[in-house]
Amino acid sequence: MLEQFVVLLWMMGNERNNQLVNRKKAEEWEIVGKALAYWEEYASYHRQEEHMRGAEAITWKRPPIGWVKVNVDATVIAGQGTRFGMVL
């Protein structure tokens, strides 16, 4: 319930800024509808996250004989160029 209230306050602040910056006024029912939609999205994600916590952890497994696993990564550093790394 507290989270729903916080989302409503956040949406009201966003709408106030929208009124000040863009000179657009939303109806109260639109603000509440948007807040509920954001809340439902949050709750759905949270339920999915809770479900995933019960999932079995993924661990590294040794490759079959004759195979090699390769992990690569790269980054671009401004003014210094590109860096590349690889682990076999």
PDB file of N, CA, C and O in Angstrom:
ATOM      1  N   MET A   1       0.825  -1.191   0.000  1.00  0.00           N
ATOM      2  CA  MET A   1       0.000   0.000   0.000  1.00  0.00           C
ATOM      3  C   MET A   1       0.872   1.260   0.000  1.00  0.00           C
ATOM      4  O   MET A   1       0.567   2.232  -0.691  1.00  0.00           O
ATOM      5  N   LEU A   2       1.951   1.237   0.773  1.00  0.00           N
ATOM      6  CA  LEU A   2       2.848   2.392   0.813  1.00  0.00           C
ATOM      7  C   LEU A   2       3.472   2.633  -0.557  1.00  0.00           C
ATOM      8  O   LEU A   2       3.605   3.777  -0.993  1.00  0.00           O
ATOM      9  N   GLU A   3       3.857   1.545  -1.237  1.00  0.00           N
ATOM     10  CA  GLU A   3       4.469   1.687  -2.556  1.00  0.00           C
ATOM     11  C   GLU A   3       3.497   2.339  -3.536  1.00  0.00           C
ATOM     12  O   GLU A   3       3.904   3.165  -4.353  1.00  0.00           O
ATOM     13  N   GLN A   4       2.222   1.978  -3.461  1.00  0.00           N
ATOM     14  CA  GLN A   4       1.222   2.573  -4.352  1.00  0.00           C
ATOM     15  C   GLN A   4       1.109   4.069  -4.092  1.00  0.00           C
ATOM     16  O   GLN A   4       1.002   4.860  -5.030  1.00  0.00           O
ATOM     17  N   PHE A   5       1.131   4.455  -2.828  1.00  0.00           N
ATOM     18  CA  PHE A   5       1.049   5.867  -2.470  1.00  0.00           C
ATOM     19  C   PHE A   5       2.261   6.628  -2.998  1.00  0.00           C
ATOM     20  O   PHE A   5       2.126   7.735  -3.518  1.00  0.00           O
ATOM     21  N   VAL A   6       3.433   6.039  -2.864  1.00  0.00           N
ATOM     22  CA  VAL A   6       4.663   6.679  -3.342  1.00  0.00           C
ATOM     23  C   VAL A   6       4.621   6.839  -4.871  1.00  0.00           C
ATOM     24  O   VAL A   6       5.019   7.877  -5.399  1.00  0.00           O
ATOM     25  N   VAL A   7       4.141   5.814  -5.570  1.00  0.00           N
ATOM     26  CA  VAL A   7       4.032   5.909  -7.026  1.00  0.00           C
ATOM     27  C   VAL A   7       3.056   7.013  -7.416  1.00  0.00           C
ATOM     28  O   VAL A   7       3.309   7.749  -8.370  1.00  0.00           O
ATOM     29  N   LEU A   8       1.951   7.136  -6.695  1.00  0.00           N
ATOM     30  CA  LEU A   8       0.981   8.194  -6.977  1.00  0.00           C
ATOM     31  C   LEU A   8       1.605   9.572  -6.767  1.00  0.00           C
ATOM     32  O   LEU A   8       1.426  10.468  -7.593  1.00  0.00           O
ATOM     33  N   LEU A   9       2.339   9.744  -5.660  1.00  0.00           N
ATOM     34  CA  LEU A   9       3.018  11.026  -5.421  1.00  0.00           C
ATOM     35  C   LEU A   9       4.037  11.327  -6.515  1.00  0.00           C
ATOM     36  O   LEU A   9       4.151  12.463  -6.975  1.00  0.00           O
ATOM     37  N   TRP A  10       4.773  10.303  -6.924  1.00  0.00           N
ATOM     38  CA  TRP A  10       5.769  10.483  -7.984  1.00  0.00           C
ATOM     39  C   TRP A  10       5.086  10.906  -9.283  1.00  0.00           C
ATOM     40  O   TRP A  10       5.569  11.797  -9.981  1.00  0.00           O
ATOM     41  N   MET A  11       3.957  10.264  -9.605  1.00  0.00           N
ATOM     42  CA  MET A  11       3.244  10.599 -10.826  1.00  0.00           C
ATOM     43  C   MET A  11       2.664  12.008 -10.749  1.00  0.00           C
ATOM     44  O   MET A  11       2.642  12.724 -11.750  1.00  0.00           O
ATOM     45  N   MET A  12       2.197  12.409  -9.573  1.00  0.00           N
ATOM     46  CA  MET A  12       1.677  13.761  -9.406  1.00  0.00           C
ATOM     47  C   MET A  12       2.791  14.792  -9.627  1.00  0.00           C
ATOM     48  O   MET A  12       2.563  15.837 -10.236  1.00  0.00           O
ATOM     49  N   GLY A  13       3.982  14.494  -9.136  1.00  0.00           N
ATOM     50  CA  GLY A  13       5.117  15.389  -9.361  1.00  0.00           C
ATOM     51  C   GLY A  13       5.477  15.476 -10.830  1.00  0.00           C
ATOM     52  O   GLY A  13       5.773  16.556 -11.340  1.00  0.00           O
ATOM     53  N   ASN A  14       5.453  14.332 -11.514  1.00  0.00           N
ATOM     54  CA  ASN A  14       5.733  14.338 -12.954  1.00  0.00           C
ATOM     55  C   ASN A  14       4.708  15.172 -13.709  1.00  0.00           C
ATOM     56  O   ASN A  14       5.061  15.935 -14.609  1.00  0.00           O
ATOM     57  N   GLU A  15       3.450  15.028 -13.345  1.00  0.00           N
ATOM     58  CA  GLU A  15       2.394  15.784 -14.021  1.00  0.00           C
ATOM     59  C   GLU A  15       2.508  17.277 -13.725  1.00  0.00           C
ATOM     60  O   GLU A  15       2.240  18.105 -14.596  1.00  0.00           O
ATOM     61  N   ARG A  16       2.903  17.623 -12.502  1.00  0.00           N
ATOM     62  CA  ARG A  16       3.110  19.041 -12.173  1.00  0.00           C
ATOM     63  C   ARG A  16       4.219  19.624 -13.052  1.00  0.00           C
ATOM     64  O   ARG A  16       4.079  20.720 -13.596  1.00  0.00           O
ATOM     65  N   ASN A  17       5.323  18.883 -13.187  1.00  0.00           N
ATOM     66  CA  ASN A  17       6.404  19.337 -14.056  1.00  0.00           C
ATOM     67  C   ASN A  17       5.937  19.453 -15.498  1.00  0.00           C
ATOM     68  O   ASN A  17       6.317  20.388 -16.203  1.00  0.00           O
ATOM     69  N   ASN A  18       5.122  18.516 -15.936  1.00  0.00           N
ATOM     70  CA  ASN A  18       4.592  18.552 -17.303  1.00  0.00           C
ATOM     71  C   ASN A  18       3.737  19.806 -17.512  1.00  0.00           C
ATOM     72  O   ASN A  18       3.773  20.416 -18.581  1.00  0.00           O
ATOM     73  N   GLN A  19       2.973  20.185 -16.491  1.00  0.00           N
ATOM     74  CA  GLN A  19       2.162  21.394 -16.585  1.00  0.00           C
ATOM     75  C   GLN A  19       3.046  22.639 -16.673  1.00  0.00           C
ATOM     76  O   GLN A  19       2.783  23.537 -17.472  1.00  0.00           O
ATOM     77  N   LEU A  20       4.086  22.689 -15.854  1.00  0.00           N
ATOM     78  CA  LEU A  20       4.957  23.858 -15.832  1.00  0.00           C
ATOM     79  C   LEU A  20       5.790  23.987 -17.104  1.00  0.00           C
ATOM     80  O   LEU A  20       5.947  25.087 -17.634  1.00  0.00           O
ATOM     81  N   VAL A  21       6.319  22.880 -17.591  1.00  0.00           N
ATOM     82  CA  VAL A  21       7.231  22.911 -18.731  1.00  0.00           C
ATOM     83  C   VAL A  21       6.476  22.915 -20.055  1.00  0.00           C
ATOM     84  O   VAL A  21       6.763  23.730 -20.931  1.00  0.00           O
ATOM     85  N   ASN A  22       5.514  22.010 -20.203  1.00  0.00           N
ATOM     86  CA  ASN A  22       4.837  21.832 -21.491  1.00  0.00           C
ATOM     87  C   ASN A  22       3.467  22.492 -21.561  1.00  0.00           C
ATOM     88  O   ASN A  22       2.807  22.454 -22.600  1.00  0.00           O
ATOM     89  N   ARG A  23       3.042  23.092 -20.465  1.00  0.00           N
ATOM     90  CA  ARG A  23       1.727  23.746 -20.403  1.00  0.00           C
ATOM     91  C   ARG A  23       0.588  22.794 -20.751  1.00  0.00           C
ATOM     92  O   ARG A  23      -0.394  23.193 -21.378  1.00  0.00           O
ATOM     93  N   LYS A  24       0.725  21.524 -20.338  1.00  0.00           N
ATOM     94  CA  LYS A  24      -0.310  20.522 -20.572  1.00  0.00           C
ATOM     95  C   LYS A  24      -0.863  20.080 -19.227  1.00  0.00           C
ATOM     96  O   LYS A  24      -0.106  19.769 -18.306  1.00  0.00           O
ATOM     97  N   LYS A  25      -2.188  20.053 -19.118  1.00  0.00           N
ATOM     98  CA  LYS A  25      -2.820  19.631 -17.876  1.00  0.00           C
ATOM     99  C   LYS A  25      -3.543  18.316 -18.098  1.00  0.00           C
ATOM    100  O   LYS A  25      -4.390  18.199 -18.984  1.00  0.00           O
ATOM    101  N   ALA A  26      -3.201  17.328 -17.283  1.00  0.00           N
ATOM    102  CA  ALA A  26      -3.855  16.027 -17.352  1.00  0.00           C
ATOM    103  C   ALA A  26      -5.023  16.013 -16.369  1.00  0.00           C
ATOM    104  O   ALA A  26      -4.995  16.689 -15.340  1.00  0.00           O
ATOM    105  N   GLU A  27      -6.033  15.244 -16.698  1.00  0.00           N
ATOM    106  CA  GLU A  27      -7.156  15.059 -15.789  1.00  0.00           C
ATOM    107  C   GLU A  27      -6.706  14.180 -14.617  1.00  0.00           C
ATOM    108  O   GLU A  27      -5.772  13.388 -14.740  1.00  0.00           O
ATOM    109  N   GLU A  28      -7.380  14.334 -13.498  1.00  0.00           N
ATOM    110  CA  GLU A  28      -7.016  13.567 -12.301  1.00  0.00           C
ATOM    111  C   GLU A  28      -7.109  12.066 -12.550  1.00  0.00           C
ATOM    112  O   GLU A  28      -6.247  11.308 -12.107  1.00  0.00           O
ATOM    113  N   TRP A  29      -8.147  11.637 -13.253  1.00  0.00           N
ATOM    114  CA  TRP A  29      -8.319  10.208 -13.522  1.00  0.00           C
ATOM    115  C   TRP A  29      -7.190   9.676 -14.395  1.00  0.00           C
ATOM    116  O   TRP A  29      -6.833   8.503 -14.291  1.00  0.00           O
ATOM    117  N   GLU A  30      -6.612  10.536 -15.273  1.00  0.00           N
ATOM    118  CA  GLU A  30      -5.475  10.106 -16.093  1.00  0.00           C
ATOM    119  C   GLU A  30      -4.234   9.901 -15.230  1.00  0.00           C
ATOM    120  O   GLU A  30      -3.476   8.953 -15.432  1.00  0.00           O
ATOM    121  N   ILE A  31      -4.037  10.793 -14.275  1.00  0.00           N
ATOM    122  CA  ILE A  31      -2.878  10.698 -13.387  1.00  0.00           C
ATOM    123  C   ILE A  31      -2.970   9.416 -12.556  1.00  0.00           C
ATOM    124  O   ILE A  31      -1.993   8.678 -12.430  1.00  0.00           O
ATOM    125  N   VAL A  32      -4.137   9.163 -11.999  1.00  0.00           N
ATOM    126  CA  VAL A  32      -4.329   7.953 -11.192  1.00  0.00           C
ATOM    127  C   VAL A  32      -4.170   6.715 -12.069  1.00  0.00           C
ATOM    128  O   VAL A  32      -3.568   5.730 -11.642  1.00  0.00           O
ATOM    129  N   GLY A  33      -4.702   6.753 -13.292  1.00  0.00           N
ATOM    130  CA  GLY A  33      -4.572   5.619 -14.214  1.00  0.00           C
ATOM    131  C   GLY A  33      -3.123   5.322 -14.553  1.00  0.00           C
ATOM    132  O   GLY A  33      -2.713   4.161 -14.580  1.00  0.00           O
ATOM    133  N   LYS A  34      -2.340   6.372 -14.814  1.00  0.00           N
ATOM    134  CA  LYS A  34      -0.917   6.185 -15.106  1.00  0.00           C
ATOM    135  C   LYS A  34      -0.187   5.611 -13.898  1.00  0.00           C
ATOM    136  O   LYS A  34       0.651   4.720 -14.035  1.00  0.00           O
ATOM    137  N   ALA A  35      -0.515   6.132 -12.703  1.00  0.00           N
ATOM    138  CA  ALA A  35       0.127   5.639 -11.482  1.00  0.00           C
ATOM    139  C   ALA A  35      -0.188   4.161 -11.277  1.00  0.00           C
ATOM    140  O   ALA A  35       0.697   3.381 -10.925  1.00  0.00           O
ATOM    141  N   LEU A  36      -1.444   3.771 -11.494  1.00  0.00           N
ATOM    142  CA  LEU A  36      -1.810   2.361 -11.351  1.00  0.00           C
ATOM    143  C   LEU A  36      -1.097   1.485 -12.369  1.00  0.00           C
ATOM    144  O   LEU A  36      -0.687   0.369 -12.050  1.00  0.00           O
ATOM    145  N   ALA A  37      -0.949   1.983 -13.591  1.00  0.00           N
ATOM    146  CA  ALA A  37      -0.246   1.217 -14.624  1.00  0.00           C
ATOM    147  C   ALA A  37       1.222   1.017 -14.238  1.00  0.00           C
ATOM    148  O   ALA A  37       1.759  -0.080 -14.393  1.00  0.00           O
ATOM    149  N   TYR A  38       1.873   2.073 -13.736  1.00  0.00           N
ATOM    150  CA  TYR A  38       3.257   1.947 -13.286  1.00  0.00           C
ATOM    151  C   TYR A  38       3.343   0.966 -12.116  1.00  0.00           C
ATOM    152  O   TYR A  38       4.255   0.142 -12.054  1.00  0.00           O
ATOM    153  N   TRP A  39       2.385   1.063 -11.189  1.00  0.00           N
ATOM    154  CA  TRP A  39       2.379   0.163 -10.042  1.00  0.00           C
ATOM    155  C   TRP A  39       2.245  -1.282 -10.505  1.00  0.00           C
ATOM    156  O   TRP A  39       2.966  -2.153 -10.018  1.00  0.00           O
ATOM    157  N   GLU A  40       1.337  -1.549 -11.436  1.00  0.00           N
ATOM    158  CA  GLU A  40       1.137  -2.913 -11.928  1.00  0.00           C
ATOM    159  C   GLU A  40       2.411  -3.443 -12.589  1.00  0.00           C
ATOM    160  O   GLU A  40       2.764  -4.609 -12.418  1.00  0.00           O
ATOM    161  N   GLU A  41       3.094  -2.589 -13.340  1.00  0.00           N
ATOM    162  CA  GLU A  41       4.352  -3.004 -13.976  1.00  0.00           C
ATOM    163  C   GLU A  41       5.394  -3.345 -12.918  1.00  0.00           C
ATOM    164  O   GLU A  41       6.094  -4.352 -13.030  1.00  0.00           O
ATOM    165  N   TYR A  42       5.494  -2.505 -11.891  1.00  0.00           N
ATOM    166  CA  TYR A  42       6.436  -2.757 -10.800  1.00  0.00           C
ATOM    167  C   TYR A  42       6.102  -4.067 -10.089  1.00  0.00           C
ATOM    168  O   TYR A  42       6.982  -4.894  -9.849  1.00  0.00           O
ATOM    169  N   ALA A  43       4.822  -4.247  -9.754  1.00  0.00           N
ATOM    170  CA  ALA A  43       4.401  -5.443  -9.025  1.00  0.00           C
ATOM    171  C   ALA A  43       4.652  -6.702  -9.856  1.00  0.00           C
ATOM    172  O   ALA A  43       5.063  -7.731  -9.319  1.00  0.00           O
ATOM    173  N   SER A  44       4.407  -6.621 -11.157  1.00  0.00           N
ATOM    174  CA  SER A  44       4.644  -7.762 -12.038  1.00  0.00           C
ATOM    175  C   SER A  44       6.125  -8.124 -12.052  1.00  0.00           C
ATOM    176  O   SER A  44       6.481  -9.300 -11.965  1.00  0.00           O
ATOM    177  N   TYR A  45       6.988  -7.116 -12.163  1.00  0.00           N
ATOM    178  CA  TYR A  45       8.432  -7.354 -12.150  1.00  0.00           C
ATOM    179  C   TYR A  45       8.854  -7.955 -10.815  1.00  0.00           C
ATOM    180  O   TYR A  45       9.658  -8.887 -10.769  1.00  0.00           O
ATOM    181  N   HIS A  46       8.304  -7.412  -9.727  1.00  0.00           N
ATOM    182  CA  HIS A  46       8.667  -7.888  -8.398  1.00  0.00           C
ATOM    183  C   HIS A  46       8.248  -9.343  -8.205  1.00  0.00           C
ATOM    184  O   HIS A  46       8.994 -10.127  -7.618  1.00  0.00           O
ATOM    185  N   ARG A  47       7.064  -9.712  -8.693  1.00  0.00           N
ATOM    186  CA  ARG A  47       6.619 -11.102  -8.590  1.00  0.00           C
ATOM    187  C   ARG A  47       7.540 -12.009  -9.391  1.00  0.00           C
ATOM    188  O   ARG A  47       7.880 -13.104  -8.942  1.00  0.00           O
ATOM    189  N   GLN A  48       7.945 -11.559 -10.574  1.00  0.00           N
ATOM    190  CA  GLN A  48       8.851 -12.348 -11.427  1.00  0.00           C
ATOM    191  C   GLN A  48      10.197 -12.522 -10.726  1.00  0.00           C
ATOM    192  O   GLN A  48      10.782 -13.604 -10.757  1.00  0.00           O
ATOM    193  N   GLU A  49      10.686 -11.453 -10.092  1.00  0.00           N
ATOM    194  CA  GLU A  49      11.960 -11.510  -9.375  1.00  0.00           C
ATOM    195  C   GLU A  49      11.882 -12.492  -8.216  1.00  0.00           C
ATOM    196  O   GLU A  49      12.818 -13.259  -7.990  1.00  0.00           O
ATOM    197  N   GLU A  50      10.776 -12.475  -7.477  1.00  0.00           N
ATOM    198  CA  GLU A  50      10.584 -13.412  -6.368  1.00  0.00           C
ATOM    199  C   GLU A  50      10.579 -14.846  -6.879  1.00  0.00           C
ATOM    200  O   GLU A  50      11.141 -15.737  -6.242  1.00  0.00           O
ATOM    201  N   HIS A  51       9.949 -15.068  -8.020  1.00  0.00           N
ATOM    202  CA  HIS A  51       9.888 -16.403  -8.608  1.00  0.00           C
ATOM    203  C   HIS A  51      11.289 -16.878  -9.001  1.00  0.00           C
ATOM    204  O   HIS A  51      11.624 -18.049  -8.826  1.00  0.00           O
ATOM    205  N   MET A  52      12.101 -15.963  -9.531  1.00  0.00           N
ATOM    206  CA  MET A  52      13.444 -16.326  -9.984  1.00  0.00           C
ATOM    207  C   MET A  52      14.363 -16.656  -8.809  1.00  0.00           C
ATOM    208  O   MET A  52      15.309 -17.426  -8.974  1.00  0.00           O
ATOM    209  N   ARG A  53      14.110 -16.101  -7.646  1.00  0.00           N
ATOM    210  CA  ARG A  53      14.955 -16.389  -6.485  1.00  0.00           C
ATOM    211  C   ARG A  53      14.907 -17.858  -6.113  1.00  0.00           C
ATOM    212  O   ARG A  53      15.874 -18.404  -5.583  1.00  0.00           O
ATOM    213  N   GLY A  54      13.782 -18.496  -6.391  1.00  0.00           N
ATOM    214  CA  GLY A  54      13.644 -19.904  -6.076  1.00  0.00           C
ATOM    215  C   GLY A  54      14.268 -20.807  -7.126  1.00  0.00           C
ATOM    216  O   GLY A  54      14.378 -22.015  -6.916  1.00  0.00           O
ATOM    217  N   ALA A  55      14.683 -20.234  -8.265  1.00  0.00           N
ATOM    218  CA  ALA A  55      15.265 -21.023  -9.346  1.00  0.00           C
ATOM    219  C   ALA A  55      16.659 -21.513  -8.951  1.00  0.00           C
ATOM    220  O   ALA A  55      17.339 -20.905  -8.124  1.00  0.00           O
ATOM    221  N   GLU A  56      17.056 -22.599  -9.547  1.00  0.00           N
ATOM    222  CA  GLU A  56      18.376 -23.173  -9.275  1.00  0.00           C
ATOM    223  C   GLU A  56      19.460 -22.254  -9.840  1.00  0.00           C
ATOM    224  O   GLU A  56      19.319 -21.723 -10.942  1.00  0.00           O
ATOM    225  N   ALA A  57      20.522 -22.073  -9.091  1.00  0.00           N
ATOM    226  CA  ALA A  57      21.619 -21.216  -9.521  1.00  0.00           C
ATOM    227  C   ALA A  57      22.335 -21.829 -10.724  1.00  0.00           C
ATOM    228  O   ALA A  57      22.515 -23.044 -10.805  1.00  0.00           O
ATOM    229  N   ILE A  58      22.734 -20.973 -11.647  1.00  0.00           N
ATOM    230  CA  ILE A  58      23.483 -21.425 -12.818  1.00  0.00           C
ATOM    231  C   ILE A  58      24.963 -21.423 -12.444  1.00  0.00           C
ATOM    232  O   ILE A  58      25.482 -20.419 -11.955  1.00  0.00           O
ATOM    233  N   THR A  59      25.630 -22.528 -12.671  1.00  0.00           N
ATOM    234  CA  THR A  59      27.042 -22.632 -12.324  1.00  0.00           C
ATOM    235  C   THR A  59      27.857 -23.025 -13.542  1.00  0.00           C
ATOM    236  O   THR A  59      27.329 -23.535 -14.530  1.00  0.00           O
ATOM    237  N   TRP A  60      29.157 -22.776 -13.449  1.00  0.00           N
ATOM    238  CA  TRP A  60      30.062 -23.130 -14.523  1.00  0.00           C
ATOM    239  C   TRP A  60      30.195 -24.643 -14.581  1.00  0.00           C
ATOM    240  O   TRP A  60      30.266 -25.316 -13.553  1.00  0.00           O
ATOM    241  N   LYS A  61      30.227 -25.170 -15.811  1.00  0.00           N
ATOM    242  CA  LYS A  61      30.444 -26.605 -16.002  1.00  0.00           C
ATOM    243  C   LYS A  61      31.635 -26.802 -16.918  1.00  0.00           C
ATOM    244  O   LYS A  61      31.815 -26.076 -17.896  1.00  0.00           O
ATOM    245  N   ARG A  62      32.432 -27.780 -16.590  1.00  0.00           N
ATOM    246  CA  ARG A  62      33.598 -28.106 -17.396  1.00  0.00           C
ATOM    247  C   ARG A  62      33.129 -28.545 -18.787  1.00  0.00           C
ATOM    248  O   ARG A  62      32.182 -29.323 -18.905  1.00  0.00           O
ATOM    249  N   PRO A  63      33.800 -28.040 -19.856  1.00  0.00           N
ATOM    250  CA  PRO A  63      33.414 -28.479 -21.196  1.00  0.00           C
ATOM    251  C   PRO A  63      33.818 -29.934 -21.434  1.00  0.00           C
ATOM    252  O   PRO A  63      34.711 -30.449 -20.762  1.00  0.00           O
ATOM    253  N   PRO A  64      33.169 -30.586 -22.378  1.00  0.00           N
ATOM    254  CA  PRO A  64      33.541 -31.968 -22.690  1.00  0.00           C
ATOM    255  C   PRO A  64      34.993 -32.043 -23.178  1.00  0.00           C
ATOM    256  O   PRO A  64      35.551 -31.045 -23.632  1.00  0.00           O
ATOM    257  N   ILE A  65      35.592 -33.217 -23.082  1.00  0.00           N
ATOM    258  CA  ILE A  65      36.967 -33.418 -23.543  1.00  0.00           C
ATOM    259  C   ILE A  65      37.045 -33.075 -25.022  1.00  0.00           C
ATOM    260  O   ILE A  65      36.198 -33.485 -25.816  1.00  0.00           O
ATOM    261  N   GLY A  66      38.084 -32.311 -25.380  1.00  0.00           N
ATOM    262  CA  GLY A  66      38.266 -31.890 -26.764  1.00  0.00           C
ATOM    263  C   GLY A  66      37.655 -30.527 -27.064  1.00  0.00           C
ATOM    264  O   GLY A  66      37.828 -30.009 -28.167  1.00  0.00           O
ATOM    265  N   TRP A  67      36.948 -29.937 -26.111  1.00  0.00           N
ATOM    266  CA  TRP A  67      36.335 -28.618 -26.287  1.00  0.00           C
ATOM    267  C   TRP A  67      37.032 -27.613 -25.388  1.00  0.00           C
ATOM    268  O   TRP A  67      37.574 -27.972 -24.343  1.00  0.00           O
ATOM    269  N   VAL A  68      37.014 -26.345 -25.801  1.00  0.00           N
ATOM    270  CA  VAL A  68      37.579 -25.257 -25.016  1.00  0.00           C
ATOM    271  C   VAL A  68      36.517 -24.165 -24.894  1.00  0.00           C
ATOM    272  O   VAL A  68      35.888 -23.785 -25.881  1.00  0.00           O
ATOM    273  N   LYS A  69      36.327 -23.669 -23.682  1.00  0.00           N
ATOM    274  CA  LYS A  69      35.423 -22.532 -23.480  1.00  0.00           C
ATOM    275  C   LYS A  69      36.243 -21.258 -23.580  1.00  0.00           C
ATOM    276  O   LYS A  69      37.369 -21.187 -23.087  1.00  0.00           O
ATOM    277  N   VAL A  70      35.663 -20.252 -24.225  1.00  0.00           N
ATOM    278  CA  VAL A  70      36.336 -18.966 -24.397  1.00  0.00           C
ATOM    279  C   VAL A  70      35.395 -17.866 -23.913  1.00  0.00           C
ATOM    280  O   VAL A  70      34.229 -17.825 -24.303  1.00  0.00           O
ATOM    281  N   ASN A  71      35.904 -16.978 -23.063  1.00  0.00           N
ATOM    282  CA  ASN A  71      35.158 -15.816 -22.615  1.00  0.00           C
ATOM    283  C   ASN A  71      35.924 -14.591 -23.081  1.00  0.00           C
ATOM    284  O   ASN A  71      37.114 -14.459 -22.795  1.00  0.00           O
ATOM    285  N   VAL A  72      35.253 -13.687 -23.799  1.00  0.00           N
ATOM    286  CA  VAL A  72      35.918 -12.495 -24.326  1.00  0.00           C
ATOM    287  C   VAL A  72      35.187 -11.253 -23.843  1.00  0.00           C
ATOM    288  O   VAL A  72      33.992 -11.294 -23.551  1.00  0.00           O
ATOM    289  N   ASP A  73      35.920 -10.151 -23.764  1.00  0.00           N
ATOM    290  CA  ASP A  73      35.343  -8.873 -23.397  1.00  0.00           C
ATOM    291  C   ASP A  73      36.204  -7.774 -24.001  1.00  0.00           C
ATOM    292  O   ASP A  73      37.405  -7.951 -24.208  1.00  0.00           O
ATOM    293  N   ALA A  74      35.572  -6.633 -24.281  1.00  0.00           N
ATOM    294  CA  ALA A  74      36.303  -5.497 -24.845  1.00  0.00           C
ATOM    295  C   ALA A  74      35.713  -4.210 -24.292  1.00  0.00           C
ATOM    296  O   ALA A  74      34.554  -4.173 -23.879  1.00  0.00           O
ATOM    297  N   THR A  75      36.516  -3.163 -24.288  1.00  0.00           N
ATOM    298  CA  THR A  75      36.058  -1.849 -23.853  1.00  0.00           C
ATOM    299  C   THR A  75      36.775  -0.779 -24.661  1.00  0.00           C
ATOM    300  O   THR A  75      37.885  -0.988 -25.151  1.00  0.00           O
ATOM    301  N   VAL A  76      36.123   0.364 -24.790  1.00  0.00           N
ATOM    302  CA  VAL A  76      36.729   1.519 -25.457  1.00  0.00           C
ATOM    303  C   VAL A  76      36.910   2.586 -24.390  1.00  0.00           C
ATOM    304  O   VAL A  76      35.949   2.982 -23.729  1.00  0.00           O
ATOM    305  N   ILE A  77      38.142   3.047 -24.223  1.00  0.00           N
ATOM    306  CA  ILE A  77      38.462   4.066 -23.231  1.00  0.00           C
ATOM    307  C   ILE A  77      38.792   5.352 -23.980  1.00  0.00           C
ATOM    308  O   ILE A  77      39.716   5.383 -24.793  1.00  0.00           O
ATOM    309  N   ALA A  78      38.038   6.406 -23.705  1.00  0.00           N
ATOM    310  CA  ALA A  78      38.212   7.677 -24.407  1.00  0.00           C
ATOM    311  C   ALA A  78      39.651   8.161 -24.295  1.00  0.00           C
ATOM    312  O   ALA A  78      40.199   8.266 -23.198  1.00  0.00           O
ATOM    313  N   GLY A  79      40.246   8.448 -25.420  1.00  0.00           N
ATOM    314  CA  GLY A  79      41.606   8.968 -25.459  1.00  0.00           C
ATOM    315  C   GLY A  79      42.693   7.925 -25.274  1.00  0.00           C
ATOM    316  O   GLY A  79      43.871   8.238 -25.443  1.00  0.00           O
ATOM    317  N   GLN A  80      42.332   6.688 -24.931  1.00  0.00           N
ATOM    318  CA  GLN A  80      43.331   5.657 -24.693  1.00  0.00           C
ATOM    319  C   GLN A  80      43.195   4.479 -25.641  1.00  0.00           C
ATOM    320  O   GLN A  80      44.093   3.639 -25.701  1.00  0.00           O
ATOM    321  N   GLY A  81      42.110   4.395 -26.377  1.00  0.00           N
ATOM    322  CA  GLY A  81      41.950   3.309 -27.335  1.00  0.00           C
ATOM    323  C   GLY A  81      41.064   2.190 -26.833  1.00  0.00           C
ATOM    324  O   GLY A  81      40.237   2.375 -25.940  1.00  0.00           O
ATOM    325  N   THR A  82      41.254   1.045 -27.417  1.00  0.00           N
ATOM    326  CA  THR A  82      40.427  -0.123 -27.139  1.00  0.00           C
ATOM    327  C   THR A  82      41.226  -1.165 -26.379  1.00  0.00           C
ATOM    328  O   THR A  82      42.413  -1.361 -26.638  1.00  0.00           O
ATOM    329  N   ARG A  83      40.573  -1.831 -25.441  1.00  0.00           N
ATOM    330  CA  ARG A  83      41.196  -2.912 -24.683  1.00  0.00           C
ATOM    331  C   ARG A  83      40.397  -4.196 -24.929  1.00  0.00           C
ATOM    332  O   ARG A  83      39.171  -4.160 -25.044  1.00  0.00           O
ATOM    333  N   PHE A  84      41.082  -5.294 -25.007  1.00  0.00           N
ATOM    334  CA  PHE A  84      40.458  -6.586 -25.306  1.00  0.00           C
ATOM    335  C   PHE A  84      41.022  -7.638 -24.362  1.00  0.00           C
ATOM    336  O   PHE A  84      42.221  -7.659 -24.084  1.00  0.00           O
ATOM    337  N   GLY A  85      40.164  -8.492 -23.882  1.00  0.00           N
ATOM    338  CA  GLY A  85      40.627  -9.560 -23.007  1.00  0.00           C
ATOM    339  C   GLY A  85      39.971 -10.873 -23.377  1.00  0.00           C
ATOM    340  O   GLY A  85      38.868 -10.901 -23.923  1.00  0.00           O
ATOM    341  N   MET A  86      40.672 -11.978 -23.070  1.00  0.00           N
ATOM    342  CA  MET A  86      40.150 -13.284 -23.408  1.00  0.00           C
ATOM    343  C   MET A  86      40.627 -14.293 -22.366  1.00  0.00           C
ATOM    344  O   MET A  86      41.777 -14.260 -21.928  1.00  0.00           O
ATOM    345  N   VAL A  87      39.726 -15.183 -21.983  1.00  0.00           N
ATOM    346  CA  VAL A  87      40.059 -16.251 -21.047  1.00  0.00           C
ATOM    347  C   VAL A  87      39.694 -17.567 -21.694  1.00  0.00           C
ATOM    348  O   VAL A  87      38.573 -17.746 -22.170  1.00  0.00           O
ATOM    349  N   LEU A  88      40.665 -18.512 -21.712  1.00  0.00           N
ATOM    350  CA  LEU A  88      40.403 -19.853 -22.253  1.00  0.00           C
ATOM    351  C   LEU A  88      40.228 -20.815 -21.101  1.00  0.00           C
ATOM    352  O   LEU A  88      39.999 -22.005 -21.319  1.00  0.00           O
TER     353      LEU A  88
END
